Amino acid sequence: MQYSEEFCEREYNARAMVPNHTEHFRRWADDSRRARQSEPCFLDIAYGELPGQTLDFFPVRGGAAVSEKADVPLLVFIHGGYWRSLDKSDFSYVAPPLTHAGADVAVINYRLIPGVPLEETVRDVLAAVTWCYLHAGHYGANPHHLYVAGHSAGGHLAAMMLAAQWPRWHGALPPEVVRGALAVSGLFDLEPLRHAPFISGDLKLDDQRVLALSPALMRPATHAPLLTAVGGNESSEFRRQSAMLAAQWRGVFARDVPMPGHDHFSICTDFGNPASPLVHAAREMMGLR
């Protein structure tokens, strides 16, 4: 398919599509501040040695620093922002609906483009998930019940975790580190972003990098289930992206979570709602009622 700049700008510039997106950003920040004040949490844990390689850990309600034998699932949440903006501190609000349901939650940061190439951003998420697998037992999580979820660019990074060759990345890891992924409004075929003026200059994609960084153009390296979700009011391209990944990964694709009436940002806001289909899907994925 030939992509025009006009088409890609219209279909992928989410902030331009949602004029009130700043209202969501303010709500995320406010709700996240309250979550950090009211919930048990361990903030700014370093999973690497470089600036930006940190995570916030929210243990299951009342379960901080318990025995490594605790059988508690862990969800690693990966924020969006087109790989170049936002911060883990904006997304603490996703933790309470899950920690109150019996899961630990780690909300991670990663180094942003264009300060580093996208490959380094992916490696940061690999490193964060590795840290969680190796160390989260000290906080009460069962490393064999580790799951990932992400929104937008975070959805892309969550899918990349299912394509990861974990033993090649770290010799102490098994082939299936991640037991399931929920990718919300994700970007899985990066070819159109080569032609979107608002992001192309920061990504600097070419043919080789598109192939190496597009989950929909590779195969999953696991049998772990993939769930997707996309807002009913999102652009046709965001909906196509999720459908394409589901088709290409049909061997592991579990289901799509319908989110009618949601745009690219309200769908992420709904992650803080305990009654949201997204929260129910995440709980179901982790075997929680």
C-alpha positions as CSV (number, residue, x, y, z in Angstrom):
1,M,0.0,0.0,0.0
2,Q,1.2,3.5,-0.8
3,Y,0.8,5.9,2.1
4,S,0.4,9.6,1.6
5,E,1.6,12.0,4.3
6,E,-1.9,13.5,4.5
7,F,-3.5,10.1,5.1
8,C,-0.9,9.1,7.8
9,E,-1.1,12.4,9.6
10,R,-4.9,12.2,9.7
11,E,-5.0,8.5,10.8
12,Y,-2.2,8.4,13.3
13,N,-1.9,11.8,14.9
14,A,-4.0,10.9,17.9
15,R,-3.7,14.2,19.7
16,A,-4.9,16.1,16.7
17,M,-7.9,13.6,16.5
18,V,-8.9,14.2,20.1
19,P,-9.0,17.9,20.8
20,N,-9.7,17.3,24.5
21,H,-6.7,15.0,25.0
22,T,-5.2,17.3,27.6
23,E,-8.2,16.7,29.9
24,H,-7.3,13.0,29.9
25,F,-3.7,13.8,30.7
26,R,-4.7,16.0,33.6
27,R,-7.0,13.2,34.9
28,W,-4.3,10.6,34.6
29,A,-1.9,12.8,36.5
30,D,-4.4,13.6,39.3
31,D,-5.6,10.0,39.7
32,S,-2.0,8.8,39.6
33,R,-1.0,11.2,42.4
34,R,-3.9,10.0,44.5
35,A,-2.9,6.3,43.8
36,R,0.6,6.9,45.0
37,Q,-0.6,8.6,48.1
38,S,-3.2,6.0,49.1
39,E,-1.7,2.7,47.9
40,P,1.3,0.8,49.1
41,C,4.1,1.4,46.5
42,F,7.8,1.3,45.9
43,L,8.8,4.1,43.6
44,D,11.7,4.7,41.2
45,I,13.2,1.2,41.5
46,A,16.2,1.0,39.1
47,Y,16.1,-1.9,36.7
48,G,19.2,-0.6,34.9
49,E,22.0,1.8,35.3
50,L,20.9,4.6,32.9
51,P,18.5,7.5,33.5
52,G,15.0,6.5,32.7
53,Q,15.5,2.9,33.5
54,T,13.1,2.8,36.5
55,L,9.8,1.4,37.5
56,D,7.2,1.8,40.2
57,F,5.9,-1.3,42.0
58,F,2.5,-1.6,43.5
59,P,2.0,-4.7,45.6
60,V,-1.4,-6.4,46.0
61,R,-3.3,-4.5,48.6
62,G,-1.9,-5.5,52.0
63,G,0.8,-7.7,50.5
64,A,4.0,-5.6,50.5
65,A,7.3,-7.4,51.0
66,V,5.9,-10.9,51.6
67,S,7.4,-14.3,51.0
68,E,8.8,-15.2,47.6
69,K,6.4,-18.2,47.6
70,A,3.3,-16.0,47.4
71,D,1.3,-17.0,44.3
72,V,0.4,-13.5,43.2
73,P,0.4,-12.6,39.4
74,L,2.3,-9.5,38.2
75,L,1.1,-7.2,35.5
76,V,3.8,-5.0,33.9
77,F,2.2,-1.9,32.5
78,I,3.9,0.0,29.6
79,H,2.8,3.5,28.9
80,G,2.2,5.2,25.5
81,G,3.2,8.6,24.1
82,Y,4.5,7.5,20.7
83,W,7.7,6.3,22.4
84,R,8.7,10.0,22.9
85,S,6.6,11.4,25.7
86,L,4.8,10.8,29.0
87,D,6.1,9.1,32.1
88,K,5.3,6.2,34.4
89,S,4.1,8.7,37.0
90,D,1.2,9.5,34.7
91,F,-0.1,6.0,34.9
92,S,-0.1,5.0,38.6
93,Y,-3.9,5.1,38.3
94,V,-3.9,1.7,36.5
95,A,-2.7,-0.1,39.6
96,P,-5.5,0.1,42.2
97,P,-8.2,-1.8,40.2
98,L,-5.7,-4.7,39.8
99,T,-4.0,-4.6,43.2
100,H,-7.4,-4.6,44.9
101,A,-8.3,-7.7,42.8
102,G,-5.2,-9.7,43.8
103,A,-2.4,-8.8,41.4
104,D,0.9,-6.9,41.8
105,V,1.5,-4.1,39.2
106,A,4.8,-2.7,37.9
107,V,4.5,0.6,35.9
108,I,7.7,1.1,33.9
109,N,9.6,3.9,32.3
110,Y,11.9,3.6,29.3
111,R,14.3,5.9,27.5
112,L,12.4,8.0,24.9
113,I,13.0,8.7,21.3
114,P,14.6,10.6,19.7
115,G,17.1,10.7,22.6
116,V,17.7,7.0,21.8
117,P,16.6,5.0,18.8
118,L,13.5,2.9,19.1
119,E,15.6,-0.3,19.3
120,E,17.0,1.0,22.6
121,T,13.5,1.7,23.9
122,V,12.6,-1.9,23.2
123,R,15.7,-3.1,25.0
124,D,14.7,-1.1,28.0
125,V,11.4,-2.8,28.2
126,L,13.1,-6.2,27.8
127,A,15.4,-5.2,30.7
128,A,12.5,-4.1,32.8
129,V,10.5,-7.3,32.3
130,T,13.7,-9.3,33.0
131,W,14.2,-7.4,36.3
132,C,10.6,-8.2,37.2
133,Y,11.0,-11.9,36.4
134,L,14.2,-12.1,38.5
135,H,13.4,-9.8,41.4
136,A,9.7,-9.3,41.8
137,G,9.4,-12.3,44.0
138,H,10.9,-10.2,46.8
139,Y,7.7,-8.1,46.6
140,G,5.4,-11.0,46.7
141,A,4.8,-11.7,43.0
142,N,5.1,-15.1,41.3
143,P,7.6,-14.6,38.4
144,H,5.9,-17.5,36.6
145,H,2.7,-15.5,36.4
146,L,4.0,-12.4,34.7
147,Y,1.9,-10.5,32.2
148,V,2.2,-7.3,30.2
149,A,-0.2,-4.6,29.1
150,G,0.3,-1.4,27.3
151,H,-1.5,1.4,25.5
152,S,-0.6,2.9,22.1
153,A,3.2,2.8,21.8
154,G,3.0,0.7,25.0
155,G,0.8,-1.7,23.1
156,H,3.5,-2.1,20.5
157,L,6.1,-2.7,23.2
158,A,3.8,-5.3,24.9
159,A,3.5,-7.2,21.7
160,M,7.2,-7.1,21.2
161,M,7.6,-8.9,24.6
162,L,5.7,-11.9,23.0
163,A,8.1,-11.9,20.1
164,A,11.2,-11.8,22.4
165,Q,13.7,-14.6,22.3
166,W,14.2,-14.5,26.1
167,P,17.0,-17.1,26.5
168,R,19.0,-15.2,23.9
169,W,18.4,-12.0,25.8
170,H,19.4,-13.3,29.2
171,G,20.7,-16.8,29.9
172,A,18.8,-17.1,33.2
173,L,15.4,-16.8,31.5
174,P,13.1,-19.5,30.1
175,P,11.5,-19.2,26.6
176,E,8.2,-18.1,28.0
177,V,8.7,-15.2,30.5
178,V,5.5,-13.5,29.6
179,R,2.3,-15.5,30.2
180,G,-0.1,-13.1,28.4
181,A,-0.4,-9.7,26.9
182,L,-3.1,-7.1,26.6
183,A,-2.3,-4.6,23.8
184,V,-4.6,-1.6,23.8
185,S,-4.8,0.8,20.7
186,G,-1.4,-0.6,19.7
187,L,0.9,0.1,16.7
188,F,2.0,-3.1,15.2
189,D,2.9,-2.3,11.6
190,L,5.3,0.7,11.7
191,E,5.4,1.2,7.9
192,P,2.7,4.0,7.9
193,L,4.6,5.9,10.5
194,R,7.5,6.4,8.0
195,H,5.1,8.7,6.2
196,A,3.5,10.6,9.1
197,P,5.1,14.0,9.4
198,F,4.4,14.4,13.1
199,I,6.5,11.4,14.1
200,S,8.6,10.3,11.1
201,G,11.5,12.6,11.9
202,D,11.9,11.2,15.4
203,L,11.6,7.5,14.3
204,K,13.8,7.7,11.2
205,L,12.5,4.4,9.9
206,D,13.8,2.5,6.9
207,D,12.8,-0.8,5.3
208,Q,15.1,-2.8,7.6
209,R,14.0,-1.1,10.8
210,V,10.3,-1.4,10.0
211,L,10.8,-5.2,9.6
212,A,12.8,-5.4,12.8
213,L,10.4,-3.3,14.9
214,S,6.9,-4.3,13.7
215,P,5.3,-7.2,15.7
216,A,2.8,-7.8,12.9
217,L,5.6,-8.5,10.5
218,M,7.2,-11.1,12.7
219,R,6.0,-14.2,14.6
220,P,5.4,-14.6,18.3
221,A,8.0,-16.6,20.1
222,T,5.5,-18.0,22.7
223,H,2.2,-19.7,23.1
224,A,1.1,-17.1,25.6
225,P,-2.3,-15.5,24.7
226,L,-2.6,-12.1,23.1
227,L,-5.6,-9.9,23.8
228,T,-6.2,-6.6,21.9
229,A,-8.5,-3.7,22.4
230,V,-9.2,-0.5,20.3
231,G,-11.7,2.2,20.8
232,G,-14.8,2.3,18.6
233,N,-14.2,5.9,17.9
234,E,-10.5,5.5,16.9
235,S,-9.3,6.0,13.4
236,S,-9.7,3.2,10.8
237,E,-5.9,2.7,10.8
238,F,-5.7,2.1,14.6
239,R,-8.5,-0.5,14.1
240,R,-6.7,-2.0,11.2
241,Q,-3.5,-2.3,13.2
242,S,-5.2,-4.5,15.9
243,A,-7.0,-6.6,13.2
244,M,-3.7,-7.1,11.4
245,L,-1.9,-8.4,14.5
246,A,-4.8,-10.7,15.3
247,A,-4.7,-12.2,11.8
248,Q,-0.9,-12.5,11.7
249,W,-0.8,-14.0,15.2
250,R,-3.9,-16.1,15.1
251,G,-2.1,-19.0,16.7
252,V,-1.9,-17.1,19.9
253,F,-4.7,-14.5,19.5
254,A,-7.2,-15.0,22.3
255,R,-9.8,-12.2,21.7
256,D,-10.5,-8.6,21.1
257,V,-12.0,-6.6,23.9
258,P,-14.8,-4.4,22.5
259,M,-14.6,-0.8,23.6
260,P,-17.4,1.0,21.8
261,G,-17.6,4.8,22.2
262,H,-14.0,5.2,23.2
263,D,-11.3,7.3,21.5
264,H,-7.6,6.9,21.7
265,F,-7.3,8.5,25.1
266,S,-10.6,7.7,26.8
267,I,-9.8,4.0,26.4
268,C,-6.7,4.4,28.5
269,T,-8.5,6.4,31.1
270,D,-10.9,3.5,31.4
271,F,-8.0,1.3,32.6
272,G,-8.5,3.0,36.0
273,N,-12.2,1.9,36.2
274,P,-12.6,-1.4,38.1
275,A,-15.8,-2.1,36.1
276,S,-14.1,-1.5,32.7
277,P,-14.0,-4.3,30.2
278,L,-10.2,-3.7,30.0
279,V,-9.8,-4.4,33.7
280,H,-12.0,-7.4,33.5
281,A,-9.9,-8.7,30.6
282,A,-6.7,-8.1,32.5
283,R,-8.0,-10.0,35.5
284,E,-9.3,-12.8,33.3
285,M,-5.9,-13.1,31.6
286,M,-4.2,-13.4,35.0
287,G,-6.7,-15.9,36.3
288,L,-8.3,-13.5,38.8
289,R,-12.0,-13.3,39.4
